[in-house]
Amino acid sequence: MVSTSKIKSVDFYRKIPRDLTEASLSGAGLSIVAALCMMFLFGMELNNYLTVSTTTSVIVDKSSDAEFLRIDFNMSFPALSCEFASVDVSDVLGTNRLNITKTVRKHSIDKNLRPTGSEFHSGSTATELKHDAEDDEEYGEGSVSLNGHSFDRVTHHFPILVVNFFAPWCYWSNRLKPSWEKAANIIRERYDRESDGRILVAKVDCTEEVDLCRRNHIQGYPSIRIFRKGTDVRDDHGHHDHESYYGDRDTDSLVKMMEDLVAPIKLDSQTITSDNSSTKLETGLKRPAPVTGGCRIEGFVRVKKVPGNLVISARSAAHSFDASQMNMSHVISSFSFGKTITPKVMSDIKILLPHLGRSHDRLNGNSYVTNPRDSTENVTIEHFLQVVKTEVMTRSYKLVEEYEYTAHSSLVHSLHIPVAKFHYEPSPMQVLITENPKSFSHFLTNVCAIIGGVFTVAGILDSILHNTMRMVKKVELGKNF
């Protein structure tokens, strides 16, 4: 067996008997200072080890979502009816998608941006509606002209009131006029107001009865509305829940629509029967009219990663719009590019990079309000967005994608129908941020170097100080002798 003395011979740290050592006041002071230095440098090294370091580089965009870009939005338009609100997308490659509805939802809102009901379903409107052939055939004025005073009285008197809200300058209103008057004459003959009184066909000139048309949220011409007796809401300034007709506009179609409305009403009591399933209008031709004049539009669209436009506008294939009355003021609740990042992931990224994510919602919470009365020209609101993608590769090799953008907005005056336009321009480059992992062994090496280095330096200083004091004492003793 190896003796204990041989084992002790390899001791690197041979001990000096305590009786042979001497403690000094200067050594104690240096020891305290050295200990404090060790603690301070250890804390700095630990903080540096725990601090995340990253490397930033700019590379060509190699996104996982290939050549497409997702745009999420939630916007409120206080003066644009959901009846005609349209989301359109176009780009420099020639893509042109109109009235996107599959991934877009619309809710009617009041002037305070509060929703007034369930989701508004605009349904499918025919691109071309049937009209009577344009000829010189004479027709009489069969419909009754209403104004703001007579409208309320008539709606409370007739079980069914069918109204054509029109504008004399409107092309589609003039196309409808002959068939509308012919249909009104036919209905008046079949359902005489004196002996029958179940239906009245009327019309309202919106250029003269501006307040009446605004109260019924008429934004496109012509708008055919169906009012039923007893549906007035007293708490809302006498507003009537009513329906819109979107079917063909030839005489036969209009007459059939009106007769289907009268059929469920008994002549003697003028009350609507409970079973009217056989007389319902064809699906899609009649839908509830908007109860308010505003619309909240939310959803998303997928576009190609090339410069393009996202446009919110009033659109219809069979209606005209008064550009001077269109107001595209809007409030943006959210507008972002790319996949939605969960709050937890975003908070983790904030710890890694506090500055990241500050520019992915530049438009959120902003209001863009115009007042047409302040200008004789129409106002289009344009937003110019430059989009840059940032990818973060974390230490756990988890990839997080974030799109940030700059936003510049302006008001443009023109003679065209105003719109809200978002012009986006994706960058062909992307920012790649990689988290650099730190070695724990390197941390331990640095800690040992700190302790050993401070201990050695303190020992050298103590030796110098001790020898200096001894020399001073020797000099003083020599002078005394």
C-alpha positions as a printed NumPy array, in Angstrom:
array([[   0.   ,    0.   ,    0.   ],
       [   1.075,    3.577,   -0.678],
       [   2.115,    5.303,    2.496],
       [   0.442,    8.473,    3.68 ],
       [   3.714,   10.397,    3.502],
       [   4.041,    9.687,   -0.202],
       [   0.521,   10.943,   -0.853],
       [   1.262,   14.121,    1.081],
       [   4.355,   14.694,   -1.075],
       [   2.141,   15.631,   -4.085],
       [   0.317,   18.381,   -2.166],
       [   0.433,   21.592,   -4.217],
       [  -0.787,   23.641,   -1.297],
       [   1.674,   22.935,    1.513],
       [   0.591,   24.514,    4.751],
       [   2.709,   26.801,    6.864],
       [   2.165,   26.326,   10.581],
       [  -0.112,   29.009,   11.934],
       [   2.424,   29.859,   14.618],
       [   4.856,   30.89 ,   11.893],
       [   2.437,   33.298,   10.201],
       [   1.802,   36.834,   11.203],
       [  -1.425,   38.74 ,   10.7  ],
       [  -1.245,   42.436,    9.927],
       [  -3.705,   45.282,    9.803],
       [  -2.748,   46.132,    6.224],
       [  -3.229,   42.52 ,    5.163],
       [  -6.679,   42.453,    6.709],
       [  -7.624,   45.608,    4.817],
       [  -6.368,   44.225,    1.524],
       [  -8.235,   40.956,    2.163],
       [ -11.542,   42.821,    2.629],
       [ -10.956,   44.893,   -0.506],
       [ -10.017,   41.768,   -2.473],
       [ -13.156,   39.949,   -1.308],
       [ -15.347,   42.878,   -2.356],
       [ -13.624,   43.009,   -5.729],
       [ -14.194,   39.279,   -6.212],
       [ -17.87 ,   39.643,   -5.398],
       [ -18.306,   42.639,   -7.72 ],
       [ -16.485,   41.009,  -10.65 ],
       [ -18.367,   37.755,  -10.092],
       [ -21.673,   39.646,  -10.262],
       [ -20.628,   41.381,  -13.479],
       [ -19.583,   38.09 ,  -15.039],
       [ -22.844,   36.405,  -13.977],
       [ -24.889,   39.262,  -15.427],
       [ -22.96 ,   39.03 ,  -18.696],
       [ -23.59 ,   35.272,  -18.805],
       [ -27.33 ,   35.708,  -18.242],
       [ -27.654,   38.6  ,  -20.725],
       [ -28.823,   37.475,  -24.168],
       [ -26.567,   38.476,  -27.016],
       [ -27.734,   38.499,  -30.616],
       [ -26.336,   38.828,  -34.087],
       [ -28.267,   40.832,  -36.681],
       [ -27.909,   40.363,  -40.414],
       [ -29.812,   41.407,  -43.517],
       [ -30.491,   38.69 ,  -46.079],
       [ -32.764,   38.06 ,  -49.045],
       [ -36.279,   37.19 ,  -47.907],
       [ -36.614,   33.417,  -47.585],
       [ -39.908,   33.268,  -45.751],
       [ -41.611,   30.081,  -44.704],
       [ -44.898,   31.458,  -46.056],
       [ -43.444,   31.468,  -49.576],
       [ -44.644,   34.218,  -51.881],
       [ -47.803,   35.165,  -50.004],
       [ -48.401,   37.671,  -47.251],
       [ -51.34 ,   37.744,  -44.854],
       [ -52.946,   41.069,  -43.902],
       [ -55.189,   41.161,  -40.808],
       [ -57.396,   44.176,  -40.146],
       [ -60.224,   45.474,  -37.981],
       [ -61.586,   48.87 ,  -39.059],
       [ -64.728,   50.879,  -38.345],
       [ -66.348,   53.186,  -40.913],
       [ -69.034,   55.34 ,  -39.208],
       [ -70.418,   56.655,  -42.524],
       [ -70.133,   53.622,  -44.842],
       [ -73.041,   51.191,  -44.918],
       [ -72.329,   47.452,  -44.787],
       [ -74.794,   47.134,  -47.66 ],
       [ -72.197,   48.405,  -50.138],
       [ -68.902,   48.146,  -48.233],
       [ -66.403,   46.227,  -50.35 ],
       [ -62.869,   44.953,  -49.672],
       [ -60.767,   44.914,  -52.852],
       [ -57.173,   43.833,  -53.501],
       [ -54.913,   44.631,  -56.454],
       [ -51.17 ,   44.466,  -57.147],
       [ -48.565,   45.317,  -59.765],
       [ -48.781,   41.826,  -61.283],
       [ -52.329,   42.494,  -62.443],
       [ -54.187,   40.682,  -59.675],
       [ -57.561,   42.324,  -59.081],
       [ -59.949,   40.756,  -56.558],
       [ -63.169,   42.645,  -55.857],
       [ -65.559,   42.416,  -52.909],
       [ -63.784,   39.702,  -50.923],
       [ -66.282,   38.05 ,  -48.587],
       [ -64.903,   34.589,  -47.719],
       [ -62.45 ,   35.821,  -45.071],
       [ -64.107,   39.163,  -44.271],
       [ -66.882,   39.86 ,  -41.758],
       [ -69.045,   42.975,  -41.544],
       [ -71.083,   44.33 ,  -38.632],
       [ -73.383,   47.352,  -38.694],
       [ -72.319,   49.973,  -36.154],
       [ -73.761,   53.224,  -34.844],
       [ -72.046,   56.611,  -34.712],
       [ -70.319,   55.563,  -31.468],
       [ -68.803,   52.522,  -33.231],
       [ -70.94 ,   50.117,  -31.214],
       [ -72.323,   47.064,  -33.092],
       [ -76.09 ,   47.145,  -33.574],
       [ -76.712,   43.479,  -34.229],
       [ -75.291,   40.254,  -35.525],
       [ -72.988,   39.896,  -38.495],
       [ -74.262,   41.59 ,  -41.663],
       [ -74.555,   39.146,  -44.557],
       [ -74.651,   40.971,  -47.86 ],
       [ -75.331,   37.793,  -49.803],
       [ -74.648,   37.356,  -53.496],
       [ -75.785,   40.182,  -55.739],
       [ -76.127,   39.527,  -59.43 ],
       [ -73.565,   41.286,  -61.578],
       [ -76.254,   42.185,  -64.115],
       [ -79.878,   42.827,  -63.219],
       [ -82.654,   42.483,  -65.746],
       [ -84.301,   45.752,  -66.828],
       [ -87.067,   46.497,  -69.296],
       [ -85.889,   47.148,  -72.823],
       [ -85.166,   50.802,  -73.452],
       [ -87.954,   52.06 ,  -75.734],
       [ -90.173,   55.075,  -76.185],
       [ -93.27 ,   53.446,  -74.744],
       [ -95.343,   55.882,  -72.747],
       [ -95.952,   55.164,  -69.1  ],
       [ -97.891,   57.022,  -66.441],
       [ -96.769,   58.041,  -62.986],
       [ -98.071,   55.126,  -60.941],
       [ -96.012,   55.525,  -57.756],
       [ -96.678,   58.108,  -55.056],
       [ -94.033,   60.714,  -54.245],
       [ -93.257,   60.929,  -50.529],
       [ -91.522,   63.534,  -48.423],
       [ -90.379,   63.689,  -44.838],
       [ -93.854,   64.52 ,  -43.511],
       [ -95.955,   62.05 ,  -45.509],
       [ -93.496,   59.17 ,  -45.146],
       [ -94.185,   58.485,  -41.46 ],
       [ -97.935,   58.741,  -41.937],
       [ -97.934,   56.323,  -44.887],
       [ -95.743,   53.723,  -43.174],
       [ -98.244,   53.551,  -40.308],
       [-101.228,   53.253,  -42.629],
       [-100.362,   50.637,  -45.255],
       [ -99.409,   47.066,  -44.3  ],
       [ -96.854,   47.004,  -47.116],
       [ -94.981,   50.031,  -48.424],
       [ -92.473,   49.561,  -51.245],
       [ -90.306,   52.635,  -51.839],
       [ -87.847,   53.49 ,  -54.577],
       [ -85.179,   55.847,  -53.196],
       [ -83.655,   57.396,  -56.305],
       [ -81.605,   60.301,  -57.636],
       [ -82.55 ,   62.009,  -60.928],
       [ -78.922,   62.132,  -62.085],
       [ -78.358,   58.418,  -61.492],
       [ -78.1  ,   56.169,  -64.57 ],
       [ -79.512,   53.123,  -62.767],
       [ -82.388,   55.155,  -61.33 ],
       [ -83.36 ,   56.248,  -64.834],
       [ -83.127,   52.653,  -66.067],
       [ -85.462,   51.577,  -63.257],
       [ -87.99 ,   54.402,  -63.639],
       [ -90.085,   53.018,  -66.575],
       [ -90.477,   49.526,  -65.106],
       [ -91.091,   50.959,  -61.638],
       [ -93.935,   53.186,  -62.819],
       [ -95.431,   50.397,  -64.933],
       [ -95.34 ,   48.013,  -61.997],
       [ -96.87 ,   50.686,  -59.75 ],
       [ -99.752,   51.164,  -62.189],
       [-100.392,   47.417,  -62.325],
       [-100.359,   47.092,  -58.518],
       [-102.635,   50.112,  -58.137],
       [-105.187,   48.551,  -60.483],
       [-105.068,   45.163,  -58.758],
       [-104.941,   46.462,  -55.193],
       [-106.876,   49.684,  -55.174],
       [-105.938,   51.942,  -52.272],
       [-109.562,   52.702,  -51.417],
       [-111.106,   49.211,  -51.629],
       [-108.027,   47.135,  -50.821],
       [-105.344,   49.236,  -49.151],
       [-102.834,   46.461,  -48.476],
       [ -99.921,   47.881,  -50.455],
       [ -98.623,   51.22 ,  -51.669],
       [ -95.836,   51.753,  -54.21 ],
       [ -93.97 ,   54.993,  -53.643],
       [ -90.774,   56.852,  -54.481],
       [ -88.486,   59.363,  -52.78 ],
       [ -86.191,   61.824,  -54.543],
       [ -83.059,   61.785,  -52.392],
       [ -81.756,   65.022,  -53.886],
       [ -84.763,   66.802,  -52.367],
       [ -85.452,   64.652,  -49.295],
       [ -81.876,   64.437,  -48.029],
       [ -82.763,   63.99 ,  -44.361],
       [ -85.329,   61.271,  -45.095],
       [ -82.838,   59.29 ,  -47.164],
       [ -80.117,   59.744,  -44.565],
       [ -82.481,   58.545,  -41.84 ],
       [ -83.045,   55.338,  -43.814],
       [ -79.31 ,   54.996,  -44.52 ],
       [ -79.597,   55.287,  -48.289],
       [ -76.114,   55.44 ,  -49.818],
       [ -76.641,   53.88 ,  -53.251],
       [ -79.216,   54.735,  -55.925],
       [ -81.688,   53.331,  -56.592],
       [ -82.42 ,   51.515,  -53.323],
       [ -85.688,   49.578,  -53.14 ],
       [ -86.924,   49.249,  -49.575],
       [ -89.846,   47.228,  -48.176],
       [ -91.562,   48.586,  -45.053],
       [ -94.149,   46.668,  -43.049],
       [ -96.751,   48.261,  -40.826],
       [ -95.993,   48.113,  -37.103],
       [ -92.208,   47.728,  -37.362],
       [ -91.377,   51.257,  -36.269],
       [ -89.06 ,   51.679,  -33.298],
       [ -90.181,   54.679,  -31.265],
       [ -86.939,   54.891,  -29.31 ],
       [ -84.907,   55.463,  -32.482],
       [ -86.612,   58.599,  -33.814],
       [ -89.323,   56.609,  -35.548],
       [ -86.871,   54.459,  -37.527],
       [ -88.427,   51.453,  -39.261],
       [ -86.927,   48.003,  -39.518],
       [ -87.173,   47.239,  -43.195],
       [ -85.782,   45.109,  -45.997],
       [ -83.9  ,   45.697,  -49.228],
       [ -84.801,   44.21 ,  -52.585],
       [ -81.894,   43.116,  -54.794],
       [ -83.707,   41.219,  -57.528],
       [ -84.308,   41.976,  -61.202],
       [ -85.771,   45.357,  -62.074],
       [ -87.99 ,   44.585,  -65.033],
       [ -91.735,   45.113,  -64.721],
       [ -92.684,   41.445,  -64.37 ],
       [ -90.131,   40.799,  -61.606],
       [ -91.201,   43.882,  -59.674],
       [ -94.894,   43.004,  -59.925],
       [ -94.215,   39.43 ,  -58.789],
       [ -92.189,   40.692,  -55.829],
       [ -94.965,   43.048,  -54.751],
       [ -97.698,   40.433,  -55.141],
       [ -95.67 ,   37.971,  -53.051],
       [ -95.539,   40.607,  -50.322],
       [ -99.313,   41.168,  -50.4  ],
       [-100.287,   37.481,  -50.529],
       [ -99.882,   36.684,  -46.799],
       [-102.066,   39.662,  -45.79 ],
       [-105.783,   39.064,  -45.351],
       [-107.931,   41.615,  -47.063],
       [-110.426,   42.043,  -44.256],
       [-108.043,   42.311,  -41.282],
       [-104.909,   43.587,  -43.054],
       [-102.753,   41.47 ,  -40.789],
       [ -99.983,   39.189,  -41.943],
       [-100.757,   35.489,  -41.591],
       [ -98.363,   33.286,  -39.687],
       [ -97.797,   30.808,  -42.515],
       [ -96.284,   32.602,  -45.461],
       [ -93.676,   30.038,  -46.436],
       [ -95.198,   29.607,  -49.886],
       [ -95.037,   33.302,  -50.636],
       [ -91.498,   34.098,  -49.543],
       [ -89.357,   35.853,  -52.09 ],
       [ -86.653,   33.913,  -53.832],
       [ -83.586,   33.449,  -51.632],
       [ -81.11 ,   36.303,  -52.008],
       [ -83.549,   38.783,  -53.582],
       [ -84.697,   40.286,  -50.282],
       [ -82.502,   40.823,  -47.245],
       [ -82.717,   42.984,  -44.118],
       [ -81.664,   46.543,  -44.765],
       [ -78.885,   48.015,  -42.594],
       [ -80.285,   49.542,  -39.423],
       [ -77.386,   51.975,  -39.126],
       [ -75.187,   53.867,  -41.54 ],
       [ -71.829,   52.571,  -40.318],
       [ -69.891,   49.355,  -40.738],
       [ -67.091,   47.53 ,  -38.955],
       [ -64.979,   45.422,  -41.304],
       [ -62.69 ,   42.748,  -39.917],
       [ -60.905,   39.693,  -41.237],
       [ -57.865,   38.977,  -43.365],
       [ -56.707,   38.652,  -46.967],
       [ -53.746,   36.844,  -48.513],
       [ -51.799,   38.78 ,  -51.108],
       [ -48.637,   38.235,  -53.095],
       [ -45.409,   39.735,  -51.799],
       [ -45.32 ,   42.516,  -54.352],
       [ -46.436,   46.159,  -54.115],
       [ -50.216,   46.367,  -54.097],
       [ -53.318,   47.98 ,  -52.646],
       [ -55.98 ,   47.021,  -50.149],
       [ -59.004,   49.222,  -50.852],
       [ -62.19 ,   49.722,  -48.84 ],
       [ -64.897,   51.34 ,  -50.955],
       [ -68.594,   51.463,  -51.776],
       [ -69.205,   49.08 ,  -54.66 ],
       [ -72.229,   47.784,  -56.557],
       [ -72.885,   46.558,  -60.07 ],
       [ -76.354,   48.13 ,  -60.178],
       [ -76.188,   51.249,  -57.992],
       [ -74.75 ,   54.725,  -58.305],
       [ -73.159,   56.727,  -55.501],
       [ -73.082,   60.442,  -54.84 ],
       [ -69.366,   61.069,  -54.449],
       [ -69.937,   64.362,  -52.672],
       [ -71.89 ,   62.566,  -49.944],
       [ -69.438,   59.706,  -49.405],
       [ -67.374,   59.917,  -46.237],
       [ -64.593,   57.364,  -45.803],
       [ -63.602,   58.371,  -42.267],
       [ -62.427,   55.348,  -40.321],
       [ -60.928,   54.174,  -37.063],
       [ -58.327,   51.398,  -37.192],
       [ -58.484,   48.985,  -34.274],
       [ -55.8  ,   46.706,  -35.672],
       [ -53.811,   46.364,  -38.875],
       [ -50.927,   43.909,  -39.132],
       [ -49.015,   41.721,  -41.546],
       [ -48.101,   38.063,  -41.236],
       [ -49.265,   35.449,  -38.787],
       [ -50.695,   36.658,  -35.503],
       [ -48.201,   36.177,  -32.673],
       [ -49.65 ,   35.005,  -29.379],
       [ -49.165,   37.312,  -26.355],
       [ -46.979,   34.676,  -24.639],
       [ -44.602,   34.394,  -27.581],
       [ -44.515,   38.171,  -27.922],
       [ -43.633,   38.566,  -24.247],
       [ -40.81 ,   36.034,  -24.683],
       [ -39.516,   37.994,  -27.651],
       [ -39.707,   41.227,  -25.643],
       [ -37.371,   39.682,  -23.071],
       [ -34.987,   38.749,  -25.858],
       [ -35.314,   41.962,  -27.846],
       [ -37.187,   44.776,  -26.073],
       [ -37.261,   46.924,  -29.204],
       [ -38.885,   44.259,  -31.394],
       [ -42.607,   44.502,  -32.069],
       [ -42.942,   48.243,  -31.626],
       [ -43.589,   48.817,  -35.315],
       [ -45.905,   45.931,  -36.215],
       [ -49.023,   47.907,  -35.225],
       [ -48.243,   51.462,  -36.291],
       [ -51.858,   52.153,  -37.355],
       [ -53.583,   50.57 ,  -34.36 ],
       [ -55.904,   52.921,  -32.496],
       [ -55.562,   55.753,  -35.019],
       [ -58.549,   57.74 ,  -36.314],
       [ -58.751,   59.291,  -39.767],
       [ -61.782,   61.544,  -39.915],
       [ -62.837,   63.856,  -42.725],
       [ -65.766,   66.22 ,  -42.998],
       [ -67.099,   66.634,  -46.563],
       [ -68.692,   69.959,  -45.618],
       [ -65.236,   71.47 ,  -45.183],
       [ -64.341,   70.89 ,  -48.829],
       [ -66.096,   70.865,  -52.177],
       [ -63.921,   67.98 ,  -53.369],
       [ -64.135,   64.338,  -52.408],
       [ -61.602,   63.035,  -49.92 ],
       [ -59.756,   59.745,  -50.306],
       [ -57.663,   58.6  ,  -47.341],
       [ -54.435,   56.871,  -48.363],
       [ -51.961,   54.984,  -46.206],
       [ -48.486,   54.164,  -47.532],
       [ -46.95 ,   51.182,  -45.766],
       [ -43.428,   49.812,  -46.18 ],
       [ -43.194,   46.299,  -44.783],
       [ -40.039,   44.562,  -43.53 ],
       [ -39.903,   41.035,  -42.195],
       [ -37.865,   40.127,  -39.11 ],
       [ -37.021,   36.54 ,  -38.195],
       [ -35.76 ,   35.665,  -34.72 ],
       [ -33.911,   32.376,  -34.172],
       [ -33.94 ,   31.649,  -30.445],
       [ -31.45 ,   29.527,  -28.51 ],
       [ -33.887,   26.609,  -28.586],
       [ -33.896,   26.826,  -32.393],
       [ -37.459,   28.133,  -32.42 ],
       [ -38.18 ,   30.473,  -35.318],
       [ -40.411,   33.483,  -34.699],
       [ -41.546,   35.619,  -37.643],
       [ -42.559,   39.241,  -37.201],
       [ -43.562,   41.847,  -39.785],
       [ -42.942,   45.493,  -39.003],
       [ -43.88 ,   48.458,  -41.139],
       [ -43.716,   52.208,  -41.429],
       [ -46.901,   54.155,  -42.107],
       [ -47.53 ,   57.528,  -43.748],
       [ -51.095,   58.749,  -44.261],
       [ -52.51 ,   61.548,  -46.379],
       [ -55.803,   62.996,  -47.601],
       [ -56.271,   63.214,  -51.364],
       [ -58.908,   65.382,  -53.05 ],
       [ -60.304,   64.155,  -56.365],
       [ -63.483,   63.988,  -58.42 ],
       [ -63.816,   60.218,  -58.104],
       [ -65.734,   58.292,  -55.483],
       [ -63.605,   58.442,  -52.304],
       [ -62.058,   55.273,  -50.896],
       [ -59.783,   54.189,  -48.07 ],
       [ -56.606,   52.867,  -49.665],
       [ -53.741,   50.98 ,  -48.03 ],
       [ -50.756,   50.895,  -50.362],
       [ -48.31 ,   48.259,  -49.102],
       [ -44.791,   47.624,  -50.374],
       [ -43.022,   44.501,  -49.007],
       [ -39.238,   44.65 ,  -48.87 ],
       [ -37.299,   41.941,  -50.792],
       [ -34.868,   41.812,  -47.852],
       [ -35.432,   40.565,  -44.343],
       [ -33.73 ,   41.047,  -40.987],
       [ -32.399,   37.867,  -39.366],
       [ -31.706,   38.028,  -35.622],
       [ -29.915,   35.025,  -34.131],
       [ -29.536,   34.444,  -30.402],
       [ -25.95 ,   33.555,  -29.501],
       [ -25.685,   30.821,  -26.83 ],
       [ -22.994,   31.213,  -24.134],
       [ -20.833,   28.378,  -22.825],
       [ -21.167,   27.518,  -19.144],
       [ -17.568,   26.224,  -19.084],
       [ -16.4  ,   29.618,  -20.329],
       [ -18.337,   31.218,  -17.482],
       [ -16.638,   28.926,  -14.907],
       [ -13.233,   29.672,  -16.427],
       [ -13.798,   33.387,  -16.113],
       [ -14.988,   33.037,  -12.506],
       [ -11.841,   31.06 ,  -11.605],
       [  -9.705,   33.645,  -13.377],
       [ -11.391,   36.428,  -11.427],
       [ -10.888,   34.725,   -8.052],
       [  -7.326,   33.653,   -8.772],
       [  -6.358,   36.925,  -10.356],
       [  -7.727,   39.079,   -7.562],
       [  -6.187,   36.804,   -4.928],
       [  -2.77 ,   36.938,   -6.636],
       [  -2.803,   40.678,   -7.189],
       [  -3.887,   41.256,   -3.593],
       [  -1.027,   39.003,   -2.418],
       [   1.504,   40.946,   -4.477],
       [   0.229,   44.255,   -3.111],
       [   0.311,   42.901,    0.434],
       [   3.902,   41.711,   -0.031],
       [   4.999,   45.045,   -1.446],
       [   3.25 ,   46.924,    1.344],
       [   4.661,   44.645,    4.045],
       [   8.275,   44.868,    2.729],
       [   7.991,   48.62 ,    2.345],
       [   6.904,   49.009,    5.948],
       [   9.804,   46.781,    7.119],
       [  12.288,   48.892,    5.183],
       [  10.863,   52.058,    6.695],
       [  11.235,   50.597,   10.194],
       [  14.88 ,   49.598,    9.461],
       [  15.683,   53.095,    8.251],
       [  14.132,   54.581,   11.374],
       [  16.178,   52.212,   13.622],
       [  19.395,   53.106,   11.747],
       [  18.832,   56.807,   12.329],
       [  18.28 ,   56.216,   16.014],
       [  21.677,   54.557,   16.319]])
